[in-house]
């Protein structure tokens, strides 16, 4: 059971999700964690990249939102779908 769920709202973040996953893996080490990518039906194939990661690591999940958009809704949906008692929300584009 994960202790931390990291919720990542995405839209057209195909090029960032693998790097983000690797950074989470390095930073969280032995902490039981999961990452829930909440994708607003990105046309660039973000969800497919996340699903590829999920095939290799069961801690990775993707929620594909079709017909729904928006950062706050994506955050709420990801938190509600999380399995851990603690949740963090981060952006996938590495912006400061």
GIPEUR-V885141 format. One line per field, one symbol per residue. phi: phi as a letter, one per 20 degrees, with the letter a starting at -180 (. if undefined). psi: psi as a letter, one per 40 degrees, with the letter a starting at -180 (. if undefined). Layout:
phi->???
psi->???
//
This chain:
phi->.fecddecfcbldgfdffffgfffgffeleffbbcdeddelgfengfffffffffebffdccddedncbpffffffffffefdefcccdceeemfe
psi->hidhhhhhhihffdeddddddddddddebehhiihhhhhffheefdddddddddddheehihhhhhehiiddddddddddeieieiiihiieefi.
//
